[in-house]
Amino acid sequence: MFGQRFLVIYSGVLTAVFAVSMLTGFSKNPVTTFDEINVQRINVREPDGTLRMVIADSAKLPGVIVKGKEQPKVDRPQVGMIFYNDEGSENGGLIFGGKRNAHGDVVDSGGSLSFDRYKANQVVQLLSVDDKDNSMAGMAVSDSPENSRGHRRIWVGRSDGSALLSLMDAGGNQRIQMKVASNGAAEIDFLDANGKVIKAIRGENASP
């Protein structure tokens, strides 16, 4: 009886010491190291709980979040990383995806890294698109008035084999376009607000 009682007490003491050691160790050093981890979503939060970043697969990527309140998810089939400002409102992100259709003959691939203006939409975007309608990659700079959708003002990149620099007015109308085609033909077009070319400068191999 004494031996059994001693073992019970001894095991209880060891359990208590282990529990205290674990709790004390975690409080002093809260960093945990993993060689590998599989997750569907990671939320990065401030000590007060404010959401600052989400890394998620396509199923768990959230809808737009404004001051901690999530709106219904619309047209977000990609995987990615969403950034949030100090108030817990979305202000940019990185999304990407790529696949062929069921028949294997149409590609839908691309990615986007964007940064938003405070309480507004994106103002800078690095973009790549390769699908049945477009094959382009570049950088876009946009106006983005508070609480409304702005217009793209600058596009520099590649589109359908040509290198382009396009400058738009405040209404989003293209006014200057510099272009170098895949065959080396270079041109500069000046356009009016209706898209009509009012002056053109053509280089070698360019169409008249």
Residue, then its C-alpha position, 0 to 999 in steps of 0.5 A: m500500500f505504501g509503495q503504491r501511494f508513493l508511486v501515485i504521489y511521485s507521478g503526480v509531482l512529476t506531472a505538476v513539475f512538467a506542466v509548470s515547466m511547459l507553461t513557464g517555457f512557453s511564456k518566456n520563449p513563445v517562438t516555435t520552430f517547424d520544419e514543415i507545416n501544411v495549412q489552408r489559412i494563416n492570419v497575422r494579427e497585432p497583439d490587440g487582435t487587429l488583422r494585418m495579413v492573411i495567407a490562404d488557399s482559394a477556398k479560405l481567401p476572405g472577401v474584402i475586409v473593412k475595419g475588421k468586418e468581412q463583406p461577402k466573397v465575390d470573384r476571388p477564386q485565386v490563392g494569395m496573400i492579402f494585406y491590411n492597414d493599421e485599422g484592419s482594412e484591406n489595402g493590397g495583396l498578392i494573388f495568383g493562379g493558373k489552369r487549363n480548361a476541361h478540354g486542355d486547349v485554353v489557358d487561364s493564368g496570371g498574378s497580381l501584386s497591388f497596393d491600395r490608397y487609404k479607403a480606396n482602390q488600388v493605385v499601383q499594380l504589377l500584373s500578368v495575364d495570359d488567357k483567351d482574351n489577353s496576353m500581357a504583363g506590366m505595371a499600372v498606376s491609377d487614380s483612386p479617389e476616396n470611396s470611388r473607383g478611379h481611372r488608370r493613368i499609366w500602363v507600361g509593359r508588354s501586350d500581344g508581342s508589343a512593348l507599350l507605354s500608355l499615358m491617360d488623362a483623368g477620365g481614363n482616356q488614352r492620350i499618348q501611346m509609345k509602342v515598339a512592335s515585335n518586328g522593331a517598328a516604333e511609333i508614338d501616337f497623340l490622341d484626343a479624348n475620343g481616341k482619335v490620333i491627332k499626331a503620329i511619329r513613325g519610325e522604321n518599319a512602322s505602318p504609315 
